[in-house]
């Protein structure tokens, strides 16, 4: 099919129209999604700010946390970045495969 200038311009006009229409539909879909996200975010923040739902919003206001980090007799008296906290947060790998193989050799079935 041979295309002259007039049919080429007409085809380009149709393609541009469909592109604009597609962009408008996409823009409306994104706007609707962002509106939903904004409503969800507002409801979550409103629920967090409600004292009937959450009496303690900040961990530093929690009496249990205050007692744990108490400088006189708290379990973690040296603070959240102290030696004991560091020790409790970090784990160490212990190879227990030999003990597991010994139990399997005795005929003990383990549900792992």
HELIX and SHEET records of a PDB file:
HELIX    1   1 UNK A    5  UNK A   49  1                                  45    
HELIX    2   2 UNK A   59  UNK A   61  5                                   3    
HELIX    3   3 UNK A   63  UNK A   68  1                                   6    
HELIX    4   4 UNK A   83  UNK A   89  1                                   7    
HELIX    5   5 UNK A   97  UNK A  105  1                                   9    
END                                                                             
